[in-house]
Amino acid sequence: MENTFPVRKIIHVDMDAFYASVEQLDNPDLVGKPIAVGGSSVRGVVSAASYEARKFGVRSAMSGVAARRNCPDLIFVKPRFDRYKEISKAIRNIFYEYTDLVEPLSMDEAYLDVTQNKKGNPSATLIAMEIRKKIKDKLGLNASAGISINKFIAKVASDFNKPNGQKTVPPEEVLPFLEALDIKKFYGVGKVTKEKMYRLGIFTGKDLKSKTEAFLTEHFGKSGTYYYQVVRGSHNSAVKPSRIQKSLAAERTFNENIASEVFMLERLKQIAEEVERRLKKNKIAGKTITLKIKYSDFTLQTRSKTLPHFVSSASLILETVKDLLFQEKMQESVRLLGISISTLNNEQEKKKTLEQNYSVDVQLKLDF
């Protein structure tokens, strides 16, 4: 029986070097120069890098020391998250001019479902161009976009013509596009998985498609089914406009490693108070409390406990965190501590989104 499920028109919009671009926008002296948003100290980490800095191998999550080593002329700029949030909100308001089906992934990227849109424009490609132009004209920032039949392909496509470009993968080109795609460009394939796939002789989408689902699940577990489906253009997740927050966290990296649990408790008290402020700001509470510990050798450990009731006060959070801290002896001195709270009461109000399936095999004449 032939499938007649609809093909969606999805746009993935991704701002170009967002934090760094905002800093260059607000300070013209930084335009054209290699800049890194983040700290340059021994403990500093790069949050974002301008394209000028990326040419020297400077990347987000890189230590400030390594970034400076790669680019001696690198200019470090302190992050201004309130400013980034302000710009992000303005960008999102532009999205809402076209559709209410907007799923933010972060401050600088989002999915838009424009299958049915407020402008009555049948072309997702033209809508993406219009959105990018409006962002540039109103806010002075560049954005890139990917356009296709599902979120997976749209996200992959948005990276193709960066910066300040876009790529459309219409229904009839989906399978050839995926077959020719380098496996490292598949969203969800990280460095470790890429190396494993290379060892198995999987270098392109075509190679991946040649493997059975049984083979992929044998080597990649549940992810194997995901890889089997997406390389065939099957990714049925709808754009979810009301993303439910699943957790809330705060953490601190210390200038010097901490070995004393007394000092750790002092820092954890401050972190718990920050978590409380964020919970109250969002008018939520949670049941599962997790203590995050990063040791001096960079190994990471988490310890969790789920309470029978919802909590939001710093004192109750800290009480549980103390139990978790003393649950077992510290392995090394500590460079970072964090507290997160999940199983939030907002999940009780979650509305299930009806997701429509579709088949790439259906040859539909759509204006992309």
VEXGUVO-277975 format. One record per residue (C-alpha): residue number from 1; residue in three letters; x, y, z. Coordinates in nm, 2 decimals. Layout:
<pts>
(NUM ALA (X Y Z)) ...
</pts>
This chain:
<pts>
(1 MET (0.00 0.00 0.00)) (2 GLU (0.15 0.34 -0.10)) (3 ASN (0.22 0.59 0.18)) (4 THR (0.06 0.93 0.14)) (5 PHE (0.21 1.10 0.44)) (6 PRO (0.29 1.47 0.40)) (7 VAL (0.65 1.60 0.36)) (8 ARG (0.72 1.89 0.58)) (9 LYS (0.91 2.21 0.49)) (10 ILE (1.16 2.26 0.76)) (11 ILE (1.41 2.55 0.80)) (12 HIS (1.71 2.53 1.03)) (13 VAL (1.85 2.88 1.10)) (14 ASP (2.19 2.90 1.26)) (15 MET (2.35 3.23 1.35)) (16 ASP (2.71 3.27 1.23)) (17 ALA (2.97 3.29 1.52)) (18 PHE (2.69 3.44 1.73)) (19 TYR (2.86 3.56 2.05)) (20 ALA (3.16 3.68 1.86)) (21 SER (2.95 3.85 1.60)) (22 VAL (2.75 4.04 1.86)) (23 GLU (3.07 4.16 2.02)) (24 GLN (3.20 4.28 1.68)) (25 LEU (2.86 4.44 1.61)) (26 ASP (2.87 4.64 1.94)) (27 ASN (3.24 4.72 1.91)) (28 PRO (3.34 4.81 1.55)) (29 ASP (3.71 4.81 1.65)) (30 LEU (3.69 4.43 1.67)) (31 VAL (3.56 4.38 1.32)) (32 GLY (3.79 4.17 1.11)) (33 LYS (4.00 4.07 1.41)) (34 PRO (4.05 3.73 1.57)) (35 ILE (3.84 3.74 1.89)) (36 ALA (3.74 3.48 2.14)) (37 VAL (3.45 3.52 2.38)) (38 GLY (3.56 3.37 2.71)) (39 GLY (3.86 3.37 2.95)) (40 SER (4.23 3.39 2.87)) (41 SER (4.34 3.27 3.22)) (42 VAL (4.48 2.92 3.29)) (43 ARG (4.12 2.82 3.38)) (44 GLY (3.96 3.02 3.10)) (45 VAL (3.76 2.85 2.83)) (46 VAL (3.66 2.98 2.49)) (47 SER (3.28 3.01 2.45)) (48 ALA (3.29 3.12 2.09)) (49 ALA (3.54 3.24 1.83)) (50 SER (3.51 3.47 1.54)) (51 TYR (3.58 3.33 1.19)) (52 GLU (3.91 3.53 1.19)) (53 ALA (4.01 3.33 1.50)) (54 ARG (3.89 3.00 1.36)) (55 LYS (4.14 3.02 1.08)) (56 PHE (4.40 2.97 1.35)) (57 GLY (4.23 2.67 1.49)) (58 VAL (4.06 2.85 1.78)) (59 ARG (3.74 2.66 1.87)) (60 SER (3.47 2.68 2.14)) (61 ALA (3.54 2.47 2.45)) (62 MET (3.92 2.51 2.39)) (63 SER (4.12 2.64 2.69)) (64 GLY (4.22 3.00 2.68)) (65 VAL (4.58 2.91 2.70)) (66 ALA (4.56 2.67 2.40)) (67 ALA (4.37 2.94 2.20)) (68 ARG (4.64 3.20 2.27)) (69 ARG (4.90 2.95 2.17)) (70 ASN (4.73 2.89 1.83)) (71 CYS (4.67 3.26 1.78)) (72 PRO (4.91 3.50 1.96)) (73 ASP (4.71 3.81 1.85)) (74 LEU (4.38 3.67 1.98)) (75 ILE (4.16 3.93 2.15)) (76 PHE (3.96 3.79 2.45)) (77 VAL (3.63 3.94 2.53)) (78 LYS (3.42 3.88 2.84)) (79 PRO (3.08 3.72 2.77)) (80 ARG (2.77 3.93 2.80)) (81 PHE (2.49 3.68 2.82)) (82 ASP (2.22 3.94 2.89)) (83 ARG (2.30 4.11 2.56)) (84 TYR (2.31 3.77 2.37)) (85 LYS (1.96 3.69 2.52)) (86 GLU (1.83 4.03 2.41)) (87 ILE (1.94 3.97 2.05)) (88 SER (1.82 3.61 2.05)) (89 LYS (1.47 3.73 2.15)) (90 ALA (1.47 3.98 1.86)) (91 ILE (1.57 3.70 1.62)) (92 ARG (1.30 3.47 1.75)) (93 ASN (1.04 3.75 1.70)) (94 ILE (1.14 3.76 1.34)) (95 PHE (1.08 3.38 1.32)) (96 TYR (0.73 3.43 1.46)) (97 GLU (0.64 3.66 1.18)) (98 TYR (0.64 3.35 0.96)) (99 THR (0.53 3.06 1.18)) (100 ASP (0.44 2.97 1.54)) (101 LEU (0.61 2.64 1.49)) (102 VAL (0.95 2.75 1.61)) (103 GLU (1.17 2.51 1.81)) (104 PRO (1.47 2.69 1.96)) (105 LEU (1.78 2.47 2.02)) (106 SER (1.98 2.74 2.18)) (107 MET (2.01 3.12 2.17)) (108 ASP (2.16 3.11 1.82)) (109 GLU (1.97 2.83 1.63)) (110 ALA (1.62 2.71 1.58)) (111 TYR (1.40 2.49 1.36)) (112 LEU (1.10 2.64 1.18)) (113 ASP (0.82 2.45 1.02)) (114 VAL (0.69 2.66 0.73)) (115 THR (0.48 2.40 0.56)) (116 GLN (0.18 2.62 0.64)) (117 ASN (0.31 2.97 0.71)) (118 LYS (0.17 3.32 0.80)) (119 LYS (0.29 3.47 0.47)) (120 GLY (0.12 3.21 0.25)) (121 ASN (0.46 3.16 0.07)) (122 PRO (0.49 2.81 -0.08)) (123 SER (0.87 2.83 -0.11)) (124 ALA (1.06 2.75 0.21)) (125 THR (1.38 2.85 0.02)) (126 LEU (1.25 3.21 -0.03)) (127 ILE (1.12 3.23 0.33)) (128 ALA (1.47 3.14 0.45)) (129 MET (1.63 3.41 0.23)) (130 GLU (1.37 3.66 0.36)) (131 ILE (1.44 3.57 0.72)) (132 ARG (1.82 3.59 0.68)) (133 LYS (1.78 3.93 0.51)) (134 LYS (1.55 4.06 0.78)) (135 ILE (1.80 3.95 1.05)) (136 LYS (2.08 4.13 0.87)) (137 ASP (1.88 4.45 0.80)) (138 LYS (1.73 4.48 1.16)) (139 LEU (2.01 4.34 1.37)) (140 GLY (2.32 4.36 1.16)) (141 LEU (2.40 3.99 1.20)) (142 ASN (2.46 3.71 0.95)) (143 ALA (2.27 3.38 0.96)) (144 SER (2.29 3.06 0.76)) (145 ALA (2.01 2.82 0.69)) (146 GLY (1.93 2.47 0.58)) (147 ILE (1.60 2.38 0.41)) (148 SER (1.46 2.03 0.36)) (149 ILE (1.19 1.78 0.44)) (150 ASN (1.29 1.71 0.80)) (151 LYS (1.49 1.85 1.09)) (152 PHE (1.79 1.62 1.05)) (153 ILE (1.86 1.71 0.68)) (154 ALA (1.78 2.08 0.74)) (155 LYS (2.04 2.09 1.02)) (156 VAL (2.30 1.92 0.81)) (157 ALA (2.23 2.15 0.52)) (158 SER (2.26 2.47 0.73)) (159 ASP (2.63 2.40 0.77)) (160 PHE (2.71 2.36 0.40)) (161 ASN (2.73 2.72 0.29)) (162 LYS (2.84 2.89 0.61)) (163 PRO (2.89 3.16 0.68)) (164 ASN (2.61 3.38 0.55)) (165 GLY (2.46 3.12 0.31)) (166 GLN (2.19 2.86 0.28)) (167 LYS (2.13 2.52 0.11)) (168 THR (1.80 2.36 0.01)) (169 VAL (1.77 1.98 -0.02)) (170 PRO (1.43 1.92 -0.20)) (171 PRO (1.25 1.59 -0.17)) (172 GLU (1.39 1.45 -0.50)) (173 GLU (1.75 1.52 -0.39)) (174 VAL (1.73 1.38 -0.03)) (175 LEU (1.86 1.03 -0.10)) (176 PRO (2.14 1.13 -0.34)) (177 PHE (2.24 1.41 -0.09)) (178 LEU (2.26 1.17 0.20)) (179 GLU (2.44 0.90 0.01)) (180 ALA (2.72 1.14 -0.10)) (181 LEU (2.75 1.29 0.25)) (182 ASP (3.07 1.24 0.44)) (183 ILE (2.98 1.04 0.75)) (184 LYS (3.14 1.30 0.98)) (185 LYS (2.88 1.55 0.87)) (186 PHE (2.59 1.34 0.99)) (187 TYR (2.44 1.52 1.28)) (188 GLY (2.49 1.29 1.59)) (189 VAL (2.81 1.13 1.46)) (190 GLY (3.08 1.26 1.70)) (191 LYS (3.46 1.21 1.69)) (192 VAL (3.45 0.87 1.86)) (193 THR (3.17 0.73 1.65)) (194 LYS (3.33 0.87 1.33)) (195 GLU (3.65 0.68 1.40)) (196 LYS (3.45 0.36 1.48)) (197 MET (3.26 0.39 1.15)) (198 TYR (3.59 0.45 0.96)) (199 ARG (3.72 0.12 1.11)) (200 LEU (3.41 -0.05 0.99)) (201 GLY (3.46 0.08 0.63)) (202 ILE (3.18 0.34 0.66)) (203 PHE (3.30 0.67 0.51)) (204 THR (2.99 0.81 0.34)) (205 GLY (2.61 0.79 0.36)) (206 LYS (2.62 0.53 0.08)) (207 ASP (2.85 0.31 0.29)) (208 LEU (2.62 0.36 0.59)) (209 LYS (2.31 0.27 0.38)) (210 SER (2.47 -0.05 0.27)) (211 LYS (2.47 -0.19 0.63)) (212 THR (2.18 -0.37 0.77)) (213 GLU (1.99 -0.25 1.08)) (214 ALA (2.11 -0.56 1.26)) (215 PHE (2.47 -0.48 1.18)) (216 LEU (2.44 -0.12 1.30)) (217 THR (2.26 -0.20 1.62)) (218 GLU (2.52 -0.47 1.69)) (219 HIS (2.80 -0.21 1.67)) (220 PHE (2.62 0.11 1.79)) (221 GLY (2.33 -0.01 2.01)) (222 LYS (2.01 0.19 1.99)) (223 SER (2.19 0.46 1.79)) (224 GLY (2.23 0.20 1.51)) (225 THR (1.85 0.22 1.44)) (226 TYR (1.88 0.60 1.43)) (227 TYR (2.16 0.58 1.17)) (228 TYR (1.97 0.32 0.97)) (229 GLN (1.67 0.55 0.95)) (230 VAL (1.82 0.89 0.89)) (231 VAL (2.04 0.78 0.60)) (232 ARG (1.71 0.67 0.43)) (233 GLY (1.57 1.02 0.49)) (234 SER (1.34 0.90 0.76)) (235 HIS (1.33 1.14 1.06)) (236 ASN (0.98 1.19 1.18)) (237 SER (1.03 1.43 1.47)) (238 ALA (0.80 1.73 1.44)) (239 VAL (0.91 2.08 1.52)) (240 LYS (0.80 2.12 1.89)) (241 PRO (0.72 2.49 1.96)) (242 SER (0.68 2.44 2.34)) (243 ARG (1.00 2.28 2.44)) (244 ILE (0.97 2.16 2.80)) (245 GLN (1.27 2.24 3.02)) (246 LYS (1.39 1.91 3.16)) (247 SER (1.66 2.04 3.40)) (248 LEU (1.82 2.34 3.55)) (249 ALA (2.18 2.37 3.66)) (250 ALA (2.46 2.59 3.79)) (251 GLU (2.83 2.52 3.82)) (252 ARG (3.16 2.68 3.91)) (253 THR (3.52 2.63 3.79)) (254 PHE (3.77 2.73 4.05)) (255 ASN (4.09 2.93 4.01)) (256 GLU (4.28 2.67 4.22)) (257 ASN (4.19 2.31 4.28)) (258 ILE (4.00 2.24 4.61)) (259 ALA (4.09 1.94 4.82)) (260 SER (3.91 2.03 5.14)) (261 GLU (3.54 1.92 5.16)) (262 VAL (3.48 2.21 5.40)) (263 PHE (3.57 2.45 5.12)) (264 MET (3.37 2.25 4.87)) (265 LEU (3.06 2.29 5.09)) (266 GLU (3.11 2.67 5.10)) (267 ARG (3.11 2.67 4.72)) (268 LEU (2.82 2.43 4.69)) (269 LYS (2.61 2.66 4.92)) (270 GLN (2.67 2.95 4.67)) (271 ILE (2.58 2.72 4.37)) (272 ALA (2.26 2.60 4.55)) (273 GLU (2.16 2.96 4.60)) (274 GLU (2.21 3.03 4.23)) (275 VAL (2.00 2.72 4.14)) (276 GLU (1.72 2.84 4.38)) (277 ARG (1.72 3.18 4.21)) (278 ARG (1.69 3.02 3.87)) (279 LEU (1.41 2.79 3.99)) (280 LYS (1.21 3.07 4.13)) (281 LYS (1.26 3.29 3.83)) (282 ASN (1.12 3.00 3.61)) (283 LYS (0.85 2.92 3.88)) (284 ILE (0.95 2.55 3.88)) (285 ALA (1.08 2.29 4.13)) (286 GLY (1.23 1.95 4.09)) (287 LYS (1.28 1.61 4.25)) (288 THR (1.61 1.48 4.12)) (289 ILE (1.93 1.65 4.24)) (290 THR (2.26 1.57 4.08)) (291 LEU (2.61 1.67 4.20)) (292 LYS (2.86 1.72 3.93)) (293 ILE (3.23 1.68 4.02)) (294 LYS (3.52 1.74 3.78)) (295 TYR (3.86 1.64 3.93)) (296 SER (4.20 1.79 3.87)) (297 ASP (4.27 1.52 3.62)) (298 PHE (3.96 1.62 3.43)) (299 THR (3.77 1.30 3.50)) (300 LEU (3.40 1.37 3.56)) (301 GLN (3.17 1.21 3.81)) (302 THR (2.80 1.26 3.88)) (303 ARG (2.60 1.15 4.19)) (304 SER (2.22 1.17 4.19)) (305 LYS (1.93 1.13 4.43)) (306 THR (1.55 1.15 4.36)) (307 LEU (1.34 1.29 4.64)) (308 PRO (0.97 1.19 4.71)) (309 HIS (0.87 1.56 4.68)) (310 PHE (0.95 1.87 4.47)) (311 VAL (1.20 2.12 4.61)) (312 SER (1.32 2.46 4.51)) (313 SER (1.49 2.61 4.82)) (314 ALA (1.87 2.63 4.85)) (315 SER (1.86 2.48 5.20)) (316 LEU (1.68 2.16 5.09)) (317 ILE (1.89 2.13 4.78)) (318 LEU (2.21 2.17 4.98)) (319 GLU (2.10 1.91 5.23)) (320 THR (2.08 1.65 4.96)) (321 VAL (2.40 1.77 4.80)) (322 LYS (2.58 1.72 5.13)) (323 ASP (2.47 1.35 5.13)) (324 LEU (2.59 1.31 4.78)) (325 LEU (2.92 1.48 4.85)) (326 PHE (3.00 1.25 5.14)) (327 GLN (2.86 0.94 4.97)) (328 GLU (3.21 0.84 4.88)) (329 LYS (3.56 0.96 4.92)) (330 MET (3.70 1.22 4.68)) (331 GLN (3.93 1.07 4.42)) (332 GLU (4.15 1.38 4.36)) (333 SER (4.14 1.75 4.42)) (334 VAL (3.84 1.92 4.25)) (335 ARG (3.85 2.19 3.98)) (336 LEU (3.47 2.22 3.92)) (337 LEU (3.15 2.16 4.11)) (338 GLY (2.80 2.18 3.98)) (339 ILE (2.44 2.12 4.09)) (340 SER (2.15 2.03 3.86)) (341 ILE (1.79 1.96 3.93)) (342 SER (1.56 1.76 3.71)) (343 THR (1.23 1.57 3.72)) (344 LEU (1.07 1.92 3.71)) (345 ASN (0.71 1.99 3.79)) (346 ASN (0.66 2.16 3.45)) (347 GLU (0.67 1.81 3.29)) (348 GLN (0.33 1.75 3.44)) (349 GLU (0.19 2.00 3.20)) (350 LYS (0.36 1.86 2.90)) (351 LYS (0.14 1.84 2.59)) (352 LYS (0.22 1.56 2.35)) (353 THR (0.27 1.67 1.99)) (354 LEU (0.12 1.45 1.73)) (355 GLU (0.40 1.36 1.49)) (356 GLN (0.31 1.28 1.14)) (357 ASN (0.51 1.01 0.96)) (358 TYR (0.60 1.04 0.60)) (359 SER (0.80 0.86 0.34)) (360 VAL (1.07 1.00 0.12)) (361 ASP (0.97 0.75 -0.15)) (362 VAL (0.65 0.95 -0.21)) (363 GLN (0.72 1.17 -0.51)) (364 LEU (0.54 1.49 -0.43)) (365 LYS (0.56 1.81 -0.63)) (366 LEU (0.64 2.06 -0.37)) (367 ASP (0.77 2.41 -0.41)) (368 PHE (1.08 2.42 -0.20)) 
</pts>
